[in-house]
Amino acid sequence: MTEVAEKRPRKERKENADRRRRQLLDAARRSILKNGLARTTLATVATEAGLSQGVAVFYFKSKGGLLTAVLQDLYESYEVHWAGALDAAGPDPKKRLWALVDADFSVEASGPDVLPLWFAFWGELRFTEDYAVIAEAFDDRRSDAVAAVWRGLMPEADALEAAQMAEWMDTLTDGYWLRLHVSPDTFDREAARLATRQCLERLLPDLA
């Protein structure tokens, strides 16, 4: 009984810390959407979260630490989303391919509260090593997963060709994400999803 009683407060403290950290990460996202990366500070995030600046400093130490954590969280959320779509699609490679396309043009991956965050951080990859390291690690796993799908679709192709198809697919998606970001009033996610499907079907007619 004593041991359980001693452990419970530590568990509660961890749960409270996790909630507070999540609160600050979500507030940082909102601050970036409102103010951009450059004008987002520990103070703007604390205000957005309804907390003191000292709390933000306690959890993230600096603006750089906080923004790096936001990018890590953004990529983790995206990976959970597309990996979950693959798992739900089952083993059929065609279903897995369309699951990836659908996931990329869902509101969770490319909605109006997410796309501006991607492009804000991507604009800084060349100048912030921590951002570049995070992006490279996640992008490598994504590329491997997409290439595996294409290997299933083209069993006669070699690994290089499958990797090239994966690169073309993600480049296509990135292009449509950019168009959605800069022209949200004249282009929508459903149009982008359908256009992506049509393009991939032309690359590999067996998909149709």
N, C-alpha and C positions, 0 to 999 in steps of 0.2 A: 504493500500500500504506500509506504513511504517513497519508494523508488518511482512509482507511477505519479504520485503527487509532485515529485521534484521535476519529472520530465514534462509534465503538462504545461507549466509556465513557459518553458523554452519553446515548445511547439506553438503555443499561442503567440509568442513574440515573433517567431518566424512567419507565421501566417499574417500577423499584422504588418510585418516588414514587407512581405510580398505584396500585400494589398496597397501599401503606401507607395512602393516602387511602381506598381502598375498604374496607380493614380497619377504619378509624376510622368510616366512615359506617355500616357494618354493625353495629359495636359501639354506635354511637349509637342506632340503631333498637332494639337489644335493651335498652339502658338506658332508653329512653322507655317501652317495653313494661313494664319492671319498676318504674320509678320515677316515670313521668310526666314531662312537660316541665319542670315547676318544679324537680323534684329531680334532673334530669339535669344534670350538670356535666362540665367537661373531665376532672375526676378520675374520675367514675363511668365515663365513656366509655373513658378510658385503662385503667382497671382491667378493664373488660369486654373490651378488645382485647388485654390482656396487654402493654401498652406503658407507658412513662413519661408523666406528664402533660406533660412538656416536648415530647414528640413531637406530642401533640395541639395544643399551643400553636403549635408550629412550622408545622403545616399549616393551622390554622383561626383562630389568633390569639385568639379569644374564644369563649365559649359561644354568643353570638349568631351569630357567623360559622359555627360548626359546625351549629347547628340550622337556619339558613337553607340551608346546603348540603344538609342531610338532606331538607328539604322540596323543594328543587330536584330532588334525586335521585329522590324519591318520585314527583313529577310526570313526570319524564323516563321513568322505568320504566313508569309507567302509559300514557304516550303511545306509547311503543314497542310496548306490548302491544296496545292497541286499534287503532293504525294498522296493525300487522302483521296483525291479524285482518281488517281491511278489505282489505288487499292480497291476502290468501289467499282471500278470498271472491269476488274477481273483479268484473266490472262489473254483475252483476244486482243491482238495488237491494234486492230482498227478501232475497237472501242476505246482502247487506251489513248490512241492518238486524239480522237474527238473529245475524250474526257479532258485532256490537257488544253485543247483549244477552248472548250467551254469554261474551264477553270480560269484561263487567262483573261477572258472577257466577262467574268463575273464581277459583281460590285465589290466583292472582297479583295480582288486582285487589282482591278483597274477602275474602281469607282471614283467619283469626284473628290472624295476625302482621302484617296490613296495616291492617285497619279501625281498630284503636285509634290507629294513627299518624295516619290521616286526621282523625279526630275530635279528637285532641289539638291538631293544628295549626289545624284549622278554628275551634276555639274561641278562637284567638288572632288571627284575621285582622283583627278590628276594632281590635286594640291594637298590632299590629306591622306597620308599613308594608311592610317587606321581604317579609313573608309574603304580604300582600295583592297586591303587585305581581307576584310569582311566580304566584300563583293566577289572577289576572286574565289574564295572558298565555296560560297553558295553557288556561284555560276558554274563552277566545275562539277558540282553534284547535279545540278540541273542539266547540264550538257550531257553528262553520262546517262542520266535517266531518259532523256529524249532520244539520244542515239540508240539506246537499247530498244526503244519502241520501234524506231526505224529499221533496226536489224531484224526485228520480228516481222515487219512489213515486207522487207526485201531480203529473204533468206539467201539469195544467190549473190548479194552484194558483199563487198568486203567492208571491213570496219571503217576505213577511210571514207567510203561513200556514204555510209550511214551517218557518220559524224558530220559530213558536209550537209546532208539533208537536215539534220538537227540544227546546224548553224543557220541554214536558210530559214527554217521555221521560226526560230527565236528572233532572227533579224526582222522577219515579216511582222511578228508580234510587236517587237519594239517600235517598228515604224507606225503601226496602227495605234499603239499607245501614245506615241508622240502626236499623231493627228487628233486623237481624242483629247489630249491635253491642251493643244493650242486652238482647236476648233470645236469646243464642246457644244456649241449651238447649232452646228451644221452637220455633225457626224455623231453617231451613237455607238454604243458597245455592241448592239445586235447587228448593226450593219458591218462593223469590223469583224465580228465573229463569222458571219456568213461569207464575207469577202475572203477571209483566211481559209475557210473550208474550200471555197471555189479554187483558190490558188493551189492549195495542196492537192486537190483532185486533178488539176491539170499537170502537176508535177508527177503524180503517180495515178494514172487513170483507174487502176484497180480499186482505188478508194471510193469511187463514186457508187 
